[in-house]
Amino acid sequence: MENIEWTKQLKYQPYSKWPTEYQKRLKKRVLNSFFRMNYHIQPDSGLLNDPNGFSFFNGKWHLFYQYFPMGAIHGLKSWFHLTSSDLINWEEQGYALIPDNQYDNCGVYSGSAIELNGKLLLFYTGNVRTEEWKRIPYQNGAWLDTENNISKIQTPLIYPNENYTEHFRDPMLFNYQDKVYAVVGAQDKMLSGRIALYEMREENLHEWEYHGNLNFTDNNLGHMIECPNLVFINNIPVLIFCPQGLNRDYHFYENVYPNVYMIGKSFDPQDCSITPNSNLVNIDEGFDLYATQAFNSPDGRVLSISWIGLPDIAYPTDSEGWSGCLSLVKELSIIDGKLIQYPVEETKSLRGKAVFCDLIDVIKAPEKHSYELETEIAANKKVKLTLFADSEKTKGLFLTIDTINGYLVVDRKKSGISFAKEFGYTRTIRIAKHKKIKLNLFVDNSVIEIYVNKGEKTITSRIFPDITQEYIYSDQYLPTTVWPLGTTRLAK
Ligand code: FRU
């Protein structure tokens, strides 16, 4: 496979200019990757990043993702479309939106979807570049009808706003008290991260009232906010977003950029504010989660999905021509004022026959490292659980769970190919002291999603082990259930 030098011209070249043979060869190569997953959404080739347009319409779940098919780089982005009847098995519908006009010439960037008058409105950022390479962000629309036809709306719905720089993107639509609103990620002219609030007037797609910057904190939120979402869990507003350049003294995070949430007391669109009821909290405490998209689904649940990957980080599969995957779909709830995130009930349909073990004897992981592991650590214990271990017990993903002092450490230093070294090899997660904890681990070959106490904390990470790393063990007797998890249609 050729080693491509990614000039600007190649990065933004229309897909139609690439020889079909090229992508065929790339897909073949990707198919043979040792790191392919079994039940996570992943691209056939190229780079997947943010989930977009997550919605329920016409009897099906719809999901799109940011996609550059030609290599593992952030090139010319489009929306790739998937549908599902169970949130687990997804069917590829192909490209939904590709850059092809003057309002999106250099990328169909992130956005969302809601049903409006019997059609699904897709709302996305058109990333336009002038010949001088000046960026102009338009917020554009497209319709998906019940026949699965997609048509772009010819002119932008929201034009650039003079309050913001060229960084103005990722519109997220939501309904609130019978009106349609959008929050948009932005950088203001003082170069501070903001979330803009808009209201659609009288269901007129081309008339949006700008309410201003959503006010929910007096703190500076870094230099740019990407991917804002506002959802309502039992009427409680929950704001989810990705602040870039946030001061680490104000809010602690270890990844290049965090994905955070804030629980509010009330949302007042006229006042353009959310009264806060929590600090900022990292939505995930692992190494690799970003761009969460959540929505109030018509079945009453609040659902979310995230990109397992980060901007500005090189991944070991880049050299194979692909990178990125999406998380499991989670249901969000609030218990005792805390956000709980747990894979939807439907995820259980992946389970095969349960295996009961105590992990004091080394066991071989189910085939292709595709399993869910459930265990409980008693109060006042310190246990080391190793996944992806080799027979010498030198390699592995090491989890230390200390219910005496109240922490859980994930150490990926010896878990396989190392990457993102400058952001550290360990993550330390606070858990309750002197209390037992329950862990559910969803392992999928090169991904792990760890859930503490059924979703009080989530820890999501990529790992790139080698062929010898086949085992699981613990340094203590640890009654455990392991379910092999099936392969979904998408994971070929
Ligand atoms: C977040 C992001 C968005 C943008 C998209 C482009 O990862 O940078 O702000 O719309 O990715 O792919």
Boltz pocket constraint, residues with backbone or C-beta under 6 A from the ligand:
constraints:
  - pocket:
      binder: B
      contacts: [[A, 49], [A, 50], [A, 66], [A, 77], [A, 108], [A, 109], [A, 110], [A, 111], [A, 125], [A, 169], [A, 170], [A, 226], [A, 227], [A, 291], [A, 311]]
      max_distance: 6.0
